[in-house]
């Protein structure tokens, strides 16, 4: 909500603070999710997807903090394009992880004691 409530063209400082916070927290979430999946022997393709996603997201978070300056046209264009790319990759990974959960839920479990 903070990103939407602070338009970049009116409140660039607060907008960037919310963007940096959101993507940093997203990286933390995916690290925790992947750790949990590893501990529960989740299928390897879903782990691989999250590991690849973490690397890409980590690169994007680095760009957010140390990338081109937003005060230049080149820097602004670079940051905007990078943000759009990571958003689409995030949606794709989340959809894939959701498919994995739905598939796991539909499989019968072996409840031997």
C-alpha positions in Angstrom: 0.0 0.0 0.0 2.9 2.3 0.7 4.2 2.0 -2.8 0.8 2.9 -4.3 0.2 5.7 -1.8 3.5 7.4 -2.6 3.7 8.1 -6.4 7.3 8.2 -7.6 6.8 11.5 -9.5 5.5 13.3 -6.3 7.2 11.5 -3.4 10.3 9.7 -4.8 12.1 9.3 -1.4 9.2 7.6 0.4 8.3 5.6 -2.7 11.8 4.2 -3.0 11.8 3.4 0.7 8.7 1.3 0.3 10.0 -0.3 -2.9 13.3 -1.3 -1.2 11.5 -2.5 1.9 9.0 -4.6 -0.1 11.5 -6.4 -2.3 13.9 -6.9 0.6 11.1 -8.5 2.7 10.1 -10.6 -0.4 13.7 -11.9 -0.5 13.5 -12.8 3.2 10.2 -14.6 2.6 11.5 -16.7 -0.2 14.6 -17.6 1.8 12.4 -18.8 4.6 10.0 -20.6 2.3 12.9 -22.4 0.6 14.4 -23.4 3.9 11.0 -24.8 5.0 10.7 -26.7 1.7 14.2 -28.2 2.1 13.4 -29.3 5.6 10.2 -31.0 4.4 11.8 -32.8 1.3 9.8 -30.7 -1.2 10.2 -31.8 -4.8 13.5 -30.6 -6.3 12.0 -28.7 -9.2 10.2 -26.3 -6.8 13.3 -25.9 -4.8 15.4 -25.2 -7.9 12.8 -22.6 -9.0 13.1 -20.8 -5.7 16.9 -20.9 -5.6 17.0 -19.4 -9.1 14.4 -16.8 -8.1 16.4 -15.9 -5.0 19.5 -15.3 -7.1 17.6 -13.1 -9.5 15.7 -11.3 -6.7 19.0 -10.8 -4.8 20.5 -9.2 -7.9 17.5 -6.9 -8.2 17.7 -5.9 -4.5 21.4 -5.1 -5.1 20.3 -2.9 -8.1 17.7 -1.2 -6.0 20.3 -0.1 -3.4 23.5 0.3 -5.6 22.2 0.5 -9.2 22.0 3.5 -11.5 20.9 6.8 -10.0 17.2 7.7 -10.4 18.1 11.3 -11.0 19.3 10.5 -14.5 17.1 9.5 -17.4 19.3 6.4 -18.0 19.1 5.4 -14.4 15.4 5.9 -14.2 14.7 3.8 -17.3 17.0 1.1 -16.1 15.4 0.9 -12.7 11.9 0.9 -14.1 12.6 -1.8 -16.6 14.4 -3.9 -13.9 11.4 -3.5 -11.6 8.9 -4.7 -14.3 11.1 -7.7 -15.1 11.3 -8.8 -11.4 7.6 -8.3 -10.9 6.8 -10.7 -13.8 9.4 -13.2 -12.6 7.9 -13.0 -9.1 4.4 -13.7 -10.5 5.7 -16.7 -12.5 7.6 -18.2 -9.5 4.6 -17.7 -7.2 2.3 -19.3 -9.7 4.7 -22.3 -10.1 5.0 -22.6 -6.3 1.2 -22.5 -6.0 0.9 -25.2 -8.6 3.2 -27.3 -6.5 1.1 -26.8 -3.3 -2.1 -27.6 -5.2 -0.5 -30.8 -6.7 0.8 -31.9 -3.3 -2.7 -31.4 -1.7 -4.4 -33.5 -4.4 -2.0 -36.5 -3.8 -3.2 -39.1 -1.3 -1.0 -39.3 1.8 0.3 -42.5 3.4 -0.8 -42.3 7.0 0.8 -45.4 8.4 1.6 -45.3 12.0 
